[in-house]
Structures are given as structure tokens and as C-alpha cells.
Amino acid sequence: MKNLNYIAELCQNHNGVFDNIARMRNECAENGAKKIKLKYIYEKNLDNFLQW
């Protein structure tokens, strides 16, 4: 079996706080993730969020 590369997705649960992102990145790495996808939403776009 080939080695799998796990990608962890960090959505808005980091609340834009760098310390949260760093902690989550470390936890992902400790649990086997080789890459992370960091996602954020600008506050000015939140009024359109429900239509997505």
C-alpha cells in the first residue's frame, strides 16, 4: 500500500488568532498531517455567507 499524505483543513475555528493556528498546526502534525489548508473569511463578506 502506498503512503498516504493527510491534509488537515483549518476553517474559521482558529478565530483569526495566530496562537490558535500554531497550536492546531502542531496538533495536526503530531497526528500525521503533512499539509494544512488554512481557510478564512473576511468579515465584510459575512452578510453573503448564507447564500453559499
C-alpha positions in Angstrom: 0.0 0.0 0.0 1.3 3.5 -0.8 1.9 6.0 1.9 -0.9 8.5 2.3 -0.5 12.2 2.8 -3.0 13.7 5.1 -4.2 17.3 4.7 -5.8 18.9 7.7 -8.3 21.7 7.0 -8.4 24.6 9.5 -11.6 26.6 8.9 -12.8 29.6 10.9 -12.4 27.7 14.2 -9.0 29.4 14.7 -10.9 32.7 15.1 -8.1 34.6 13.3 -5.8 34.1 16.4 -2.2 33.2 15.4 -1.6 31.2 18.6 -4.7 29.0 17.8 -3.4 28.4 14.3 0.1 27.5 15.6 -1.4 25.1 18.2 -3.7 23.5 15.7 -0.8 23.1 13.2 1.3 21.3 15.8 -1.6 19.0 16.8 -2.2 18.2 13.1 1.5 17.4 12.6 1.5 15.2 15.7 -1.4 13.3 14.3 0.1 12.6 10.9 -1.0 15.5 8.7 1.7 16.5 6.2 0.0 19.6 5.0 -2.7 22.0 6.2 -5.3 24.1 4.4 -6.0 27.3 6.1 -9.3 29.0 5.4 -10.6 32.4 6.4 -13.5 34.7 5.6 -13.4 38.4 5.6 -15.9 40.0 8.0 -17.2 42.2 5.2 -18.3 39.1 3.3 -20.3 37.5 6.2 -23.6 39.0 5.1 -23.3 36.9 1.9 -22.2 33.8 3.7 -25.6 32.1 3.9 -26.0 32.1 0.1 -23.0 29.8 -0.3 
